[in-house]
């Protein structure tokens, strides 16, 4: 059932990328009991969503290396998150710091869409904040501040899309990261998407 849902969610993300391929290395650290089939399926869908816009996710397990260059992204999957910490948020990113993401796995529920599909969308949303270097949200698609029931239903038939502005901001952010441009407001937090 989960495999079928994942195949359905990947509809619309199999076209050739329209941008030059760029690699982004993400390290996933699990402090949550995430079943391997959920984690693997979520990372694969996230990879396919980014491939649409010319980005290849190089997925690794563990901590990112401690280097001065901000080329790696660290994702922590957590549970037992207090309800008063970023209430309603499924994840948070530090886009101005440029490295760290926390996903509140205990808040990801597969009521409408399978956990792997929802987790993939949260990962893509938060990684996008890091790549763009901003906490800005869009009015539609993957970068909406709050996903509605209708958005969850759309995830069943195909991944939520990037807006053209989001894609442009991602590629500008990647260019800035590659050139070593410093981020402004280090430590600022994006509260992530809410259910």
URSUL-V426486 format. One record per run of one state. SS is the DSSP state (h for helix, s for strand, l for the rest). FROM is the first residue (numbers start at 1). TO is the last residue. Records with the same first field share a line. If there is no record, write none. Layout:
SS=FROM-TO + FROM-TO
This chain:
l=1-1 + 10-21 + 32-35 + 52-54 + 62-71 + 79-88 + 90-90 + 94-99 + 108-114 + 133-137 + 139-140 + 145-145 + 147-148 + 158-163 + 180-189 + 191-193 + 195-195
h=2-9 + 36-51 + 105-107 + 115-132 + 141-143 + 149-157 + 164-179
s=22-31 + 55-61 + 72-78 + 89-89 + 91-93 + 100-104 + 138-138 + 144-144 + 146-146 + 190-190 + 194-194
